[in-house]
Amino acid sequence: MSLSLTQALRDEYVRLFETCRVRPERNRSIAQAVDRLVENRERYRDVAARQGVPWAFVGLVHQMEAGGDFGCHLHNGDPLLARTVHVPAGRPRRGSPPFTWEESAVDALAMKRLNRHTDWSLPGLLYQFEKYNGWGYRRFHPGVLSPYLWSFSEHYDRGKYVADGRWSDTAVSRQAGAAVILRRMAETGVVAFDEGPVPREGAAPLVPRYAMRRSSKAETLAGVEALQQWLNSFPSLFVKVDGVAGPRTSMAFRFATGHYLPGDPRSDDPRSEAN
C-alpha cells in the first residue's frame, strides 16, 4: 500500500503540526535532539545536496533510524561494518563494507527515490517521514497516530510496532517523533518552510512589550502566552508558548503584522524592515 499526498492528507499534516504540543517532561530530550542535529548540520547538508533533499530530512531520518549514530546505516540503523541485515536487507548493493556513513546515506535516499521528490513543503516533509517508516499505522491501527512522527507529543499515548509486523497495544515509544523534533526546530528558527503566513480572521491579543525574560506578573505572562498562541494560528508560524516576548516571538509578530513588538531594538534599525 502506498498513499498519495492528497489535499486531505496535506490538511491533516498541517493541522497536527500546528496543534503539536510537546509533553512537558520531554522538553529536555527534544532540546537535546535539536542540538545534536544542529551540531552535525554540515554533514547532513553534504548528503542532502547530493540528493536534492532538505538537510533536516536527512538529519531527522538519521535520528529516527540510528539514534544519530554515524556508525550505522541510514536505511535502518544496522552497523556500517556490513551490508544491512534488517529490512531493507543487503544495502548498499554496490561497494564493499565497511561503508562510510555518507555512502550508505546516499544509497538509502536514492533507494527511496527521494531525489525525485520535489515537494518539500511542511506536509511534503511529513508525508515522506511517514512513508519512510511505512504505512502500517494507517492500514492496521488508524486510531494511533504514528509515533515515528508524533511520539513525545500530546498527539500520541501508546501503541507501537515492537518489531517488524509485531504490534503491541500497550507499548509506548521511547523515541521522540520526527515531526515533534521538527516542530521545535521551527519554533527556534533552525528550519523554515516555503509557505508564508496567511492572516486569519480575528484581532490580535493585546500586544506586550519586547522582553528577554518571563514577567513575574501573571497578567503580563498570560498576555504573552495568548499572543504566542495567536501567532501559532498562522500557517508556517511556529512559536514556543513559553511566556517570553523575545526575539523569536517578535520576529513571528513581524511576519504576521509587518511590525516588531514594541521595544524590540530591531524596530529602531531602518535596515530591519528591508531584511
CYANA upper distance limits for C-alpha pairs under 8 A (distance plus 0.5 A):
  1 MET  CA    135 TRP  CA      7.76
  2 SER  CA    131 LYS  CA      8.37
  2 SER  CA    135 TRP  CA      7.76
  3 LEU  CA    135 TRP  CA      8.44
  5 LEU  CA      9 LEU  CA      6.43
  5 LEU  CA     10 ARG  CA      6.92
  5 LEU  CA    124 GLY  CA      8.10
  5 LEU  CA    127 TYR  CA      7.40
  6 THR  CA     10 ARG  CA      6.69
  7 GLN  CA     11 ASP  CA      6.59
  8 ALA  CA     12 GLU  CA      6.74
  9 LEU  CA     13 TYR  CA      6.75
 10 ARG  CA     14 VAL  CA      6.79
 10 ARG  CA    123 PRO  CA      5.71
 10 ARG  CA    124 GLY  CA      8.15
 11 ASP  CA     15 ARG  CA      6.55
 11 ASP  CA    123 PRO  CA      8.31
 12 GLU  CA     16 LEU  CA      6.63
 13 TYR  CA     17 PHE  CA      6.56
 13 TYR  CA    123 PRO  CA      6.08
 13 TYR  CA    126 LEU  CA      7.26
 13 TYR  CA    127 TYR  CA      8.34
 14 VAL  CA     18 GLU  CA      6.50
 14 VAL  CA    122 LEU  CA      7.72
 14 VAL  CA    123 PRO  CA      6.70
 14 VAL  CA    235 PRO  CA      8.39
 15 ARG  CA     19 THR  CA      6.73
 16 LEU  CA     20 CYS  CA      6.34
 16 LEU  CA    155 HIS  CA      8.34
 17 PHE  CA    179 ALA  CA      7.69
 17 PHE  CA    180 VAL  CA      8.47
 17 PHE  CA    183 ARG  CA      7.47
 18 GLU  CA    232 ASN  CA      7.26
 18 GLU  CA    233 SER  CA      7.76
 18 GLU  CA    235 PRO  CA      8.02
 18 GLU  CA    238 PHE  CA      7.88
 20 CYS  CA    153 SER  CA      6.93
 20 CYS  CA    154 GLU  CA      7.39
 20 CYS  CA    155 HIS  CA      7.38
 20 CYS  CA    180 VAL  CA      7.55
 20 CYS  CA    183 ARG  CA      8.00
 21 ARG  CA    153 SER  CA      5.93
 21 ARG  CA    154 GLU  CA      6.26
 21 ARG  CA    155 HIS  CA      8.30
 21 ARG  CA    180 VAL  CA      8.47
 22 VAL  CA     26 ARG  CA      7.15
 22 VAL  CA     27 ASN  CA      7.04
 22 VAL  CA    152 PHE  CA      6.51
 22 VAL  CA    153 SER  CA      4.81
 22 VAL  CA    154 GLU  CA      6.87
 22 VAL  CA    180 VAL  CA      7.49
 23 ARG  CA     27 ASN  CA      7.34
 23 ARG  CA    152 PHE  CA      6.38
 23 ARG  CA    153 SER  CA      5.71
 23 ARG  CA    154 GLU  CA      6.55
 26 ARG  CA     30 ILE  CA      6.82
 26 ARG  CA    152 PHE  CA      6.70
 27 ASN  CA     31 ALA  CA      6.70
 28 ARG  CA     32 GLN  CA      6.72
 29 SER  CA     33 ALA  CA      6.74
 29 SER  CA    176 ALA  CA      8.27
 30 ILE  CA     34 VAL  CA      6.80
 30 ILE  CA    176 ALA  CA      7.47
 30 ILE  CA    180 VAL  CA      8.40
 30 ILE  CA    181 ILE  CA      6.51
 30 ILE  CA    184 ARG  CA      7.92
 31 ALA  CA     35 ASP  CA      6.72
 31 ALA  CA    184 ARG  CA      8.23
 32 GLN  CA     36 ARG  CA      6.78
 33 ALA  CA     37 LEU  CA      6.86
 33 ALA  CA     63 GLN  CA      8.44
 33 ALA  CA    181 ILE  CA      7.65
 34 VAL  CA     38 VAL  CA      6.72
 34 VAL  CA    181 ILE  CA      7.20
 34 VAL  CA    184 ARG  CA      8.05
 34 VAL  CA    185 MET  CA      6.99
 35 ASP  CA     39 GLU  CA      6.54
 36 ARG  CA     40 ASN  CA      6.89
 36 ARG  CA     68 GLY  CA      8.28
 37 LEU  CA     41 ARG  CA      6.35
 37 LEU  CA     56 ALA  CA      8.34
 37 LEU  CA     59 GLY  CA      6.55
 37 LEU  CA     60 LEU  CA      8.08
 38 VAL  CA    190 VAL  CA      8.28
 40 ASN  CA     44 TYR  CA      6.99
 41 ARG  CA     45 ARG  CA      6.54
 41 ARG  CA     55 TRP  CA      7.55
 41 ARG  CA     56 ALA  CA      8.44
 41 ARG  CA     59 GLY  CA      7.97
 42 GLU  CA     46 ASP  CA      6.76
 43 ARG  CA     47 VAL  CA      7.35
 44 TYR  CA     48 ALA  CA      6.50
 44 TYR  CA     55 TRP  CA      5.75
 44 TYR  CA     56 ALA  CA      8.04
 44 TYR  CA     58 VAL  CA      6.53
 44 TYR  CA     59 GLY  CA      6.37
 45 ARG  CA     49 ALA  CA      6.41
 45 ARG  CA     54 PRO  CA      8.05
 45 ARG  CA     55 TRP  CA      5.31
 46 ASP  CA     50 ARG  CA      7.20
 47 VAL  CA     51 GLN  CA      7.16
 47 VAL  CA     55 TRP  CA      8.22
 47 VAL  CA     58 VAL  CA      8.19
 47 VAL  CA    102 GLU  CA      6.92
 47 VAL  CA    105 ALA  CA      7.52
 47 VAL  CA    106 VAL  CA      6.83
 48 ALA  CA     52 GLY  CA      6.19
 48 ALA  CA     53 VAL  CA      5.48
 48 ALA  CA     54 PRO  CA      6.34
 48 ALA  CA     55 TRP  CA      5.66
 48 ALA  CA     58 VAL  CA      7.01
 49 ALA  CA     53 VAL  CA      7.16
 49 ALA  CA     54 PRO  CA      8.36
 49 ALA  CA     55 TRP  CA      8.35
 50 ARG  CA    106 VAL  CA      7.97
 51 GLN  CA    106 VAL  CA      7.49
 51 GLN  CA    109 LEU  CA      7.63
 51 GLN  CA    110 ALA  CA      7.78
 51 GLN  CA    114 LEU  CA      7.78
 51 GLN  CA    115 ASN  CA      5.43
 52 GLY  CA    115 ASN  CA      6.14
 53 VAL  CA     57 PHE  CA      7.55
 53 VAL  CA     58 VAL  CA      8.07
 53 VAL  CA    114 LEU  CA      7.63
 53 VAL  CA    115 ASN  CA      7.21
 53 VAL  CA    120 TRP  CA      8.20
 54 PRO  CA     58 VAL  CA      7.35
 54 PRO  CA    120 TRP  CA      7.92
 55 TRP  CA     59 GLY  CA      6.67
 56 ALA  CA     60 LEU  CA      6.44
 56 ALA  CA    191 VAL  CA      8.10
 57 PHE  CA     61 VAL  CA      6.61
 57 PHE  CA    125 LEU  CA      7.71
 57 PHE  CA    129 PHE  CA      8.39
 58 VAL  CA     62 HIS  CA      6.66
 59 GLY  CA     63 GLN  CA      6.70
 59 GLY  CA     68 GLY  CA      8.20
 60 LEU  CA     64 MET  CA      6.62
 60 LEU  CA    178 ALA  CA      6.45
 60 LEU  CA    182 LEU  CA      8.47
 61 VAL  CA     65 GLU  CA      6.36
 61 VAL  CA     66 ALA  CA      8.50
 61 VAL  CA     74 LEU  CA      7.64
 61 VAL  CA    129 PHE  CA      7.96
 61 VAL  CA    178 ALA  CA      8.05
 62 HIS  CA     66 ALA  CA      5.94
 62 HIS  CA     67 GLY  CA      7.00
 62 HIS  CA     68 GLY  CA      5.76
 62 HIS  CA     69 ASP  CA      8.05
 62 HIS  CA     74 LEU  CA      6.13
 63 GLN  CA     67 GLY  CA      4.87
 63 GLN  CA     68 GLY  CA      4.84
 63 GLN  CA     69 ASP  CA      8.24
 64 MET  CA     68 GLY  CA      8.04
 64 MET  CA    148 TYR  CA      7.86
 64 MET  CA    175 GLN  CA      8.15
 64 MET  CA    177 GLY  CA      8.06
 64 MET  CA    178 ALA  CA      7.45
 65 GLU  CA     74 LEU  CA      6.76
 65 GLU  CA     75 HIS  CA      7.46
 65 GLU  CA     76 ASN  CA      5.64
 65 GLU  CA     77 GLY  CA      5.62
 66 ALA  CA     70 PHE  CA      8.38
 66 ALA  CA     72 CYS  CA      6.55
 66 ALA  CA     73 HIS  CA      7.63
 66 ALA  CA     74 LEU  CA      7.13
 66 ALA  CA     76 ASN  CA      7.25
 66 ALA  CA     77 GLY  CA      4.72
 66 ALA  CA     78 ASP  CA      8.23
 67 GLY  CA     77 GLY  CA      8.34
 70 PHE  CA    101 TRP  CA      6.42
 71 GLY  CA     79 PRO  CA      6.54
 71 GLY  CA     80 LEU  CA      6.27
 71 GLY  CA    101 TRP  CA      7.15
 72 CYS  CA     76 ASN  CA      8.49
 72 CYS  CA     77 GLY  CA      5.47
 72 CYS  CA     78 ASP  CA      5.83
 72 CYS  CA     79 PRO  CA      4.89
 72 CYS  CA     80 LEU  CA      5.56
 72 CYS  CA    101 TRP  CA      7.42
 73 HIS  CA     77 GLY  CA      5.43
 73 HIS  CA     78 ASP  CA      5.88
 73 HIS  CA     79 PRO  CA      6.58
 73 HIS  CA     80 LEU  CA      6.15
 73 HIS  CA     84 THR  CA      7.76
 73 HIS  CA    101 TRP  CA      7.09
 73 HIS  CA    104 SER  CA      6.24
 73 HIS  CA    105 ALA  CA      7.30
 74 LEU  CA    101 TRP  CA      8.16
 74 LEU  CA    104 SER  CA      6.90
 74 LEU  CA    105 ALA  CA      5.70
 74 LEU  CA    108 ALA  CA      6.71
 75 HIS  CA     84 THR  CA      8.31
 75 HIS  CA     88 PRO  CA      7.46
 75 HIS  CA     91 ARG  CA      8.47
 75 HIS  CA    104 SER  CA      8.13
 75 HIS  CA    105 ALA  CA      7.81
 75 HIS  CA    108 ALA  CA      5.75
 76 ASN  CA     84 THR  CA      8.14
 76 ASN  CA     86 HIS  CA      7.51
 76 ASN  CA     87 VAL  CA      7.57
 76 ASN  CA     88 PRO  CA      7.88
 78 ASP  CA     84 THR  CA      6.18
 78 ASP  CA     85 VAL  CA      7.37
 78 ASP  CA     86 HIS  CA      7.70
 79 PRO  CA     83 ARG  CA      8.49
 79 PRO  CA     84 THR  CA      7.91
 80 LEU  CA     84 THR  CA      8.27
 80 LEU  CA     97 PRO  CA      7.52
 80 LEU  CA     98 PRO  CA      6.12
 80 LEU  CA     99 PHE  CA      5.87
 80 LEU  CA    100 THR  CA      7.50
 80 LEU  CA    101 TRP  CA      7.64
 80 LEU  CA    104 SER  CA      8.30
 81 LEU  CA     97 PRO  CA      6.15
 81 LEU  CA     98 PRO  CA      4.73
 81 LEU  CA     99 PHE  CA      7.04
 82 ALA  CA     97 PRO  CA      5.66
 82 ALA  CA     98 PRO  CA      6.31
 82 ALA  CA     99 PHE  CA      7.94
 83 ARG  CA     89 ALA  CA      7.77
 83 ARG  CA     90 GLY  CA      5.62
 83 ARG  CA     91 ARG  CA      5.65
 83 ARG  CA     92 PRO  CA      6.70
 83 ARG  CA     93 ARG  CA      8.26
 83 ARG  CA     97 PRO  CA      7.19
 84 THR  CA     88 PRO  CA      7.36
 84 THR  CA     89 ALA  CA      5.33
 84 THR  CA     90 GLY  CA      5.51
 84 THR  CA     91 ARG  CA      5.68
 84 THR  CA     92 PRO  CA      7.94
 85 VAL  CA     89 ALA  CA      5.15
 85 VAL  CA     90 GLY  CA      6.75
 91 ARG  CA    104 SER  CA      8.28
 91 ARG  CA    107 ASP  CA      8.18
 91 ARG  CA    108 ALA  CA      8.50
 92 PRO  CA    104 SER  CA      6.80
 92 PRO  CA    107 ASP  CA      6.57
 92 PRO  CA    108 ALA  CA      8.25
 95 GLY  CA     99 PHE  CA      8.31
 99 PHE  CA    103 GLU  CA      6.82
 99 PHE  CA    104 SER  CA      7.01
100 THR  CA    104 SER  CA      6.95
101 TRP  CA    105 ALA  CA      6.50
102 GLU  CA    106 VAL  CA      6.62
103 GLU  CA    107 ASP  CA      6.85
104 SER  CA    108 ALA  CA      6.66
105 ALA  CA    109 LEU  CA      6.80
106 VAL  CA    110 ALA  CA      6.60
107 ASP  CA    111 MET  CA      6.41
108 ALA  CA    112 LYS  CA      6.97
109 LEU  CA    113 ARG  CA      6.79
109 LEU  CA    114 LEU  CA      6.01
109 LEU  CA    115 ASN  CA      7.52
110 ALA  CA    114 LEU  CA      6.52
110 ALA  CA    115 ASN  CA      6.71
112 LYS  CA    132 TYR  CA      8.21
113 ARG  CA    117 HIS  CA      7.69
119 ASP  CA    124 GLY  CA      5.80
119 ASP  CA    125 LEU  CA      8.19
120 TRP  CA    124 GLY  CA      5.41
120 TRP  CA    125 LEU  CA      5.88
121 SER  CA    125 LEU  CA      6.61
121 SER  CA    193 PHE  CA      6.57
121 SER  CA    194 ASP  CA      6.45
121 SER  CA    195 GLU  CA      7.52
122 LEU  CA    126 LEU  CA      6.90
122 LEU  CA    193 PHE  CA      6.70
122 LEU  CA    194 ASP  CA      8.37
123 PRO  CA    127 TYR  CA      6.47
124 GLY  CA    128 GLN  CA      6.82
125 LEU  CA    129 PHE  CA      6.83
126 LEU  CA    130 GLU  CA      6.82
126 LEU  CA    149 LEU  CA      8.12
126 LEU  CA    179 ALA  CA      7.24
127 TYR  CA    131 LYS  CA      6.56
128 GLN  CA    132 TYR  CA      6.40
129 PHE  CA    133 ASN  CA      7.07
129 PHE  CA    148 TYR  CA      8.26
129 PHE  CA    149 LEU  CA      7.67
129 PHE  CA    178 ALA  CA      7.82
130 GLU  CA    134 GLY  CA      6.53
130 GLU  CA    135 TRP  CA      7.32
130 GLU  CA    146 SER  CA      8.05
130 GLU  CA    148 TYR  CA      7.56
130 GLU  CA    149 LEU  CA      7.40
131 LYS  CA    135 TRP  CA      6.79
133 ASN  CA    148 TYR  CA      7.58
135 TRP  CA    139 ARG  CA      6.64
136 GLY  CA    140 PHE  CA      6.28
136 GLY  CA    141 HIS  CA      7.67
137 TYR  CA    141 HIS  CA      5.21
137 TYR  CA    142 PRO  CA      6.21
137 TYR  CA    144 VAL  CA      7.12
137 TYR  CA    145 LEU  CA      7.42
137 TYR  CA    146 SER  CA      6.43
138 ARG  CA    142 PRO  CA      5.04
138 ARG  CA    144 VAL  CA      8.47
138 ARG  CA    145 LEU  CA      8.31
138 ARG  CA    146 SER  CA      8.44
144 VAL  CA    156 TYR  CA      7.65
144 VAL  CA    158 ARG  CA      8.19
144 VAL  CA    159 GLY  CA      7.27
145 LEU  CA    149 LEU  CA      8.35
145 LEU  CA    150 TRP  CA      7.32
145 LEU  CA    155 HIS  CA      7.53
145 LEU  CA    156 TYR  CA      6.80
146 SER  CA    150 TRP  CA      6.67
146 SER  CA    151 SER  CA      8.08
146 SER  CA    156 TYR  CA      8.29
146 SER  CA    160 LYS  CA      8.42
147 PRO  CA    151 SER  CA      4.79
147 PRO  CA    156 TYR  CA      7.07
147 PRO  CA    160 LYS  CA      7.72
147 PRO  CA    173 SER  CA      7.00
147 PRO  CA    176 ALA  CA      8.29
147 PRO  CA    177 GLY  CA      6.22
148 TYR  CA    176 ALA  CA      8.12
148 TYR  CA    177 GLY  CA      5.31
148 TYR  CA    178 ALA  CA      6.66
148 TYR  CA    179 ALA  CA      8.48
149 LEU  CA    176 ALA  CA      8.43
149 LEU  CA    177 GLY  CA      4.69
149 LEU  CA    178 ALA  CA      5.21
149 LEU  CA    179 ALA  CA      5.19
149 LEU  CA    180 VAL  CA      7.09
150 TRP  CA    155 HIS  CA      6.60
150 TRP  CA    156 TYR  CA      6.41
150 TRP  CA    176 ALA  CA      7.86
150 TRP  CA    177 GLY  CA      5.18
150 TRP  CA    178 ALA  CA      7.48
150 TRP  CA    179 ALA  CA      6.46
150 TRP  CA    180 VAL  CA      6.22
151 SER  CA    155 HIS  CA      7.97
151 SER  CA    156 TYR  CA      6.03
151 SER  CA    157 ASP  CA      8.20
151 SER  CA    173 SER  CA      6.87
151 SER  CA    174 ARG  CA      8.27
151 SER  CA    175 GLN  CA      7.13
151 SER  CA    176 ALA  CA      5.62
151 SER  CA    177 GLY  CA      5.00
151 SER  CA    180 VAL  CA      7.64
152 PHE  CA    156 TYR  CA      7.47
152 PHE  CA    175 GLN  CA      7.93
152 PHE  CA    176 ALA  CA      5.81
152 PHE  CA    177 GLY  CA      7.08
152 PHE  CA    180 VAL  CA      7.62
153 SER  CA    180 VAL  CA      7.03
157 ASP  CA    172 VAL  CA      7.54
158 ARG  CA    169 ASP  CA      7.31
158 ARG  CA    170 THR  CA      6.39
158 ARG  CA    171 ALA  CA      6.41
158 ARG  CA    172 VAL  CA      5.10
158 ARG  CA    173 SER  CA      7.58
159 GLY  CA    167 TRP  CA      8.02
159 GLY  CA    168 SER  CA      6.18
159 GLY  CA    169 ASP  CA      4.84
159 GLY  CA    170 THR  CA      5.85
159 GLY  CA    171 ALA  CA      5.68
159 GLY  CA    172 VAL  CA      6.34
159 GLY  CA    173 SER  CA      8.24
160 LYS  CA    167 TRP  CA      6.39
160 LYS  CA    168 SER  CA      6.16
160 LYS  CA    169 ASP  CA      7.22
160 LYS  CA    170 THR  CA      8.31
160 LYS  CA    171 ALA  CA      6.38
160 LYS  CA    172 VAL  CA      7.03
160 LYS  CA    173 SER  CA      7.25
161 TYR  CA    165 GLY  CA      7.26
161 TYR  CA    166 ARG  CA      5.93
161 TYR  CA    167 TRP  CA      4.87
161 TYR  CA    168 SER  CA      6.67
162 VAL  CA    166 ARG  CA      6.25
162 VAL  CA    167 TRP  CA      6.53
162 VAL  CA    168 SER  CA      7.16
162 VAL  CA    171 ALA  CA      7.95
163 ALA  CA    167 TRP  CA      7.93
176 ALA  CA    180 VAL  CA      7.32
176 ALA  CA    181 ILE  CA      7.43
177 GLY  CA    181 ILE  CA      6.91
178 ALA  CA    182 LEU  CA      6.55
179 ALA  CA    183 ARG  CA      6.52
180 VAL  CA    184 ARG  CA      7.10
181 ILE  CA    185 MET  CA      6.74
182 LEU  CA    186 ALA  CA      6.69
182 LEU  CA    191 VAL  CA      8.43
183 ARG  CA    187 GLU  CA      6.69
183 ARG  CA    238 PHE  CA      7.73
184 ARG  CA    188 THR  CA      6.68
184 ARG  CA    240 LYS  CA      8.09
185 MET  CA    189 GLY  CA      6.65
185 MET  CA    190 VAL  CA      5.46
185 MET  CA    191 VAL  CA      6.28
186 ALA  CA    190 VAL  CA      6.41
186 ALA  CA    191 VAL  CA      5.60
186 ALA  CA    192 ALA  CA      6.46
186 ALA  CA    238 PHE  CA      6.43
186 ALA  CA    239 VAL  CA      8.21
187 GLU  CA    237 LEU  CA      8.44
187 GLU  CA    238 PHE  CA      5.36
187 GLU  CA    239 VAL  CA      5.13
187 GLU  CA    240 LYS  CA      6.05
187 GLU  CA    248 ARG  CA      8.25
188 THR  CA    239 VAL  CA      8.01
188 THR  CA    240 LYS  CA      8.21
188 THR  CA    248 ARG  CA      7.51
189 GLY  CA    248 ARG  CA      7.97
192 ALA  CA    236 SER  CA      8.28
193 PHE  CA    236 SER  CA      7.05
195 GLU  CA    235 PRO  CA      8.11
195 GLU  CA    236 SER  CA      6.67
196 GLY  CA    235 PRO  CA      7.67
196 GLY  CA    236 SER  CA      6.64
197 PRO  CA    234 PHE  CA      6.05
197 PRO  CA    235 PRO  CA      5.62
197 PRO  CA    236 SER  CA      6.11
197 PRO  CA    237 LEU  CA      6.99
197 PRO  CA    255 PHE  CA      7.66
197 PRO  CA    256 ALA  CA      7.16
198 VAL  CA    234 PHE  CA      6.59
198 VAL  CA    235 PRO  CA      6.79
198 VAL  CA    256 ALA  CA      8.37
199 PRO  CA    234 PHE  CA      6.90
199 PRO  CA    256 ALA  CA      7.28
200 ARG  CA    233 SER  CA      7.94
200 ARG  CA    234 PHE  CA      7.15
204 ALA  CA    227 LEU  CA      7.51
204 ALA  CA    230 TRP  CA      7.31
205 PRO  CA    223 GLY  CA      7.82
205 PRO  CA    226 ALA  CA      7.08
205 PRO  CA    227 LEU  CA      6.15
205 PRO  CA    230 TRP  CA      7.90
206 LEU  CA    223 GLY  CA      7.21
206 LEU  CA    227 LEU  CA      7.89
207 VAL  CA    223 GLY  CA      8.11
207 VAL  CA    224 VAL  CA      8.18
207 VAL  CA    227 LEU  CA      7.54
207 VAL  CA    261 LEU  CA      7.71
207 VAL  CA    262 PRO  CA      8.49
208 PRO  CA    220 THR  CA      7.88
208 PRO  CA    223 GLY  CA      7.32
208 PRO  CA    224 VAL  CA      6.70
208 PRO  CA    245 ALA  CA      7.67
208 PRO  CA    261 LEU  CA      7.59
208 PRO  CA    262 PRO  CA      7.79
209 ARG  CA    245 ALA  CA      7.53
209 ARG  CA    261 LEU  CA      6.46
209 ARG  CA    262 PRO  CA      5.47
209 ARG  CA    263 GLY  CA      6.31
209 ARG  CA    264 ASP  CA      8.31
210 TYR  CA    245 ALA  CA      5.71
210 TYR  CA    246 GLY  CA      6.27
210 TYR  CA    247 PRO  CA      8.38
210 TYR  CA    250 SER  CA      7.54
210 TYR  CA    261 LEU  CA      6.04
210 TYR  CA    262 PRO  CA      6.35
210 TYR  CA    263 GLY  CA      5.61
210 TYR  CA    264 ASP  CA      5.84
211 ALA  CA    244 VAL  CA      7.11
211 ALA  CA    245 ALA  CA      5.64
211 ALA  CA    246 GLY  CA      5.71
211 ALA  CA    263 GLY  CA      8.39
211 ALA  CA    264 ASP  CA      8.47
212 MET  CA    244 VAL  CA      6.84
212 MET  CA    245 ALA  CA      7.06
212 MET  CA    246 GLY  CA      5.41
212 MET  CA    247 PRO  CA      8.24
213 ARG  CA    244 VAL  CA      6.06
213 ARG  CA    245 ALA  CA      7.99
213 ARG  CA    246 GLY  CA      7.93
214 ARG  CA    221 LEU  CA      7.23
214 ARG  CA    242 ASP  CA      8.44
214 ARG  CA    243 GLY  CA      6.19
214 ARG  CA    244 VAL  CA      5.39
214 ARG  CA    245 ALA  CA      8.13
215 SER  CA    220 THR  CA      6.84
215 SER  CA    221 LEU  CA      6.17
215 SER  CA    243 GLY  CA      8.19
215 SER  CA    244 VAL  CA      8.14
216 SER  CA    220 THR  CA      8.39
216 SER  CA    221 LEU  CA      7.79
217 LYS  CA    221 LEU  CA      6.68
218 ALA  CA    222 ALA  CA      6.56
219 GLU  CA    223 GLY  CA      6.75
220 THR  CA    224 VAL  CA      6.85
221 LEU  CA    225 GLU  CA      6.82
221 LEU  CA    243 GLY  CA      5.91
221 LEU  CA    244 VAL  CA      8.31
222 ALA  CA    226 ALA  CA      6.57
222 ALA  CA    243 GLY  CA      7.69
223 GLY  CA    227 LEU  CA      6.77
224 VAL  CA    228 GLN  CA      6.74
224 VAL  CA    243 GLY  CA      5.66
224 VAL  CA    244 VAL  CA      7.22
224 VAL  CA    245 ALA  CA      6.67
225 GLU  CA    229 GLN  CA      6.64
225 GLU  CA    241 VAL  CA      6.19
225 GLU  CA    242 ASP  CA      7.12
225 GLU  CA    243 GLY  CA      5.39
225 GLU  CA    244 VAL  CA      8.40
226 ALA  CA    230 TRP  CA      6.69
227 LEU  CA    231 LEU  CA      6.68
228 GLN  CA    232 ASN  CA      6.75
228 GLN  CA    239 VAL  CA      6.69
228 GLN  CA    240 LYS  CA      7.71
228 GLN  CA    241 VAL  CA      6.14
228 GLN  CA    243 GLY  CA      8.28
228 GLN  CA    249 THR  CA      7.34
229 GLN  CA    233 SER  CA      7.21
229 GLN  CA    239 VAL  CA      8.32
229 GLN  CA    241 VAL  CA      7.12
230 TRP  CA    234 PHE  CA      8.07
231 LEU  CA    237 LEU  CA      7.01
231 LEU  CA    238 PHE  CA      7.87
231 LEU  CA    239 VAL  CA      7.55
231 LEU  CA    252 ALA  CA      7.41
231 LEU  CA    253 PHE  CA      7.38
231 LEU  CA    256 ALA  CA      7.81
232 ASN  CA    237 LEU  CA      6.14
232 ASN  CA    238 PHE  CA      5.85
232 ASN  CA    239 VAL  CA      6.60
233 SER  CA    237 LEU  CA      8.09
234 PHE  CA    256 ALA  CA      8.15
237 LEU  CA    252 ALA  CA      7.02
238 PHE  CA    252 ALA  CA      8.41
239 VAL  CA    248 ARG  CA      7.64
239 VAL  CA    249 THR  CA      6.94
239 VAL  CA    252 ALA  CA      7.88
244 VAL  CA    249 THR  CA      8.16
245 ALA  CA    249 THR  CA      6.09
245 ALA  CA    250 SER  CA      7.11
246 GLY  CA    250 SER  CA      6.53
247 PRO  CA    251 MET  CA      6.49
247 PRO  CA    264 ASP  CA      8.24
248 ARG  CA    252 ALA  CA      6.66
249 THR  CA    253 PHE  CA      6.60
250 SER  CA    254 ARG  CA      6.73
250 SER  CA    260 TYR  CA      5.74
250 SER  CA    261 LEU  CA      5.66
250 SER  CA    264 ASP  CA      7.75
251 MET  CA    255 PHE  CA      6.89
251 MET  CA    260 TYR  CA      6.80
252 ALA  CA    256 ALA  CA      6.80
253 PHE  CA    257 THR  CA      6.43
253 PHE  CA    258 GLY  CA      7.89
253 PHE  CA    259 HIS  CA      7.18
253 PHE  CA    260 TYR  CA      6.58
253 PHE  CA    261 LEU  CA      7.31
254 ARG  CA    258 GLY  CA      4.99
254 ARG  CA    259 HIS  CA      4.82
254 ARG  CA    260 TYR  CA      5.27
254 ARG  CA    261 LEU  CA      8.01
255 PHE  CA    259 HIS  CA      8.09
259 HIS  CA    267 SER  CA      8.07
260 TYR  CA    264 ASP  CA      6.77
260 TYR  CA    266 ARG  CA      7.99
260 TYR  CA    267 SER  CA      6.48
262 PRO  CA    267 SER  CA      8.38
263 GLY  CA    267 SER  CA      8.06
264 ASP  CA    268 ASP  CA      8.18
265 PRO  CA    269 ASP  CA      7.71
266 ARG  CA    272 SER  CA      6.50
267 SER  CA    272 SER  CA      7.14
267 SER  CA    273 GLU  CA      8.14
268 ASP  CA    272 SER  CA      8.46
269 ASP  CA    273 GLU  CA      8.37
270 PRO  CA    274 ALA  CA      8.28
271 ARG  CA    275 ASN  CA      7.05
